[in-house]
């Protein structure tokens, strides 16, 4: 079975531009979460979606938005890019809403590495 | 104060050594605890969940002390392939997102 797939793998944008990142969860997984990982830090939660509804939002500005489609895939949009948005953006899926240890662990994709110049 | 704090790395140990990582969390409402492993430029992967009774998976042992809000990971007989960043992770309930520590980098040297 395919794991969580993200596209593109790498992206270079300039300040002020907009970017859309895409994620396909593992087949059968209905929950998708987005995390931002800045170099040298742990991943930081941005959004969680379940059954196409937003179920959680981290401490990120309104420039960040996301949505989940009927096939459970998801997009993360970032407007008005800043240099500080340069990071690895990770998408994760799980069977149920929220991680419950080994019963429903989060499975991460390989991430999209965004560089803002 | 960060919600999850870990030992600063890096840890450089020889093959066969035993190494321990420590982690503290500040939110007493935290309910679920995990260790994730992240290889260089790769995604995090669940290593093991952590239970109050402690749990072991081969060479890896995880412990949780709720009173002290402290989590540990012990790796025995270190292998070169154990070289990675180990992330301490907590969540308040099954419906809340994971909160990651900064990670501790381990390098096992031949």
Boltz contact constraints between the chains, C-beta under 6 A:
constraints:
  - contact:
      token1: [A, 41]
      token2: [B, 102]
      max_distance: 6.0
  - contact:
      token1: [A, 42]
      token2: [B, 87]
      max_distance: 6.0
  - contact:
      token1: [A, 42]
      token2: [B, 100]
      max_distance: 6.0
  - contact:
      token1: [A, 42]
      token2: [B, 101]
      max_distance: 6.0
  - contact:
      token1: [A, 42]
      token2: [B, 102]
      max_distance: 6.0
  - contact:
      token1: [A, 42]
      token2: [B, 103]
      max_distance: 6.0
  - contact:
      token1: [A, 43]
      token2: [B, 100]
      max_distance: 6.0
  - contact:
      token1: [A, 45]
      token2: [B, 97]
      max_distance: 6.0
  - contact:
      token1: [A, 48]
      token2: [B, 97]
      max_distance: 6.0
  - contact:
      token1: [A, 56]
      token2: [B, 97]
      max_distance: 6.0
  - contact:
      token1: [A, 97]
      token2: [B, 95]
      max_distance: 6.0
  - contact:
      token1: [A, 98]
      token2: [B, 94]
      max_distance: 6.0
  - contact:
      token1: [A, 98]
      token2: [B, 95]
      max_distance: 6.0
  - contact:
      token1: [A, 100]
      token2: [B, 94]
      max_distance: 6.0
  - contact:
      token1: [A, 101]
      token2: [B, 49]
      max_distance: 6.0
  - contact:
      token1: [A, 102]
      token2: [B, 49]
      max_distance: 6.0
  - contact:
      token1: [A, 105]
      token2: [B, 46]
      max_distance: 6.0
  - contact:
      token1: [A, 108]
      token2: [B, 43]
      max_distance: 6.0
  - contact:
      token1: [A, 108]
      token2: [B, 44]
      max_distance: 6.0
  - contact:
      token1: [A, 110]
      token2: [B, 43]
      max_distance: 6.0
  - contact:
      token1: [A, 111]
      token2: [B, 43]
      max_distance: 6.0
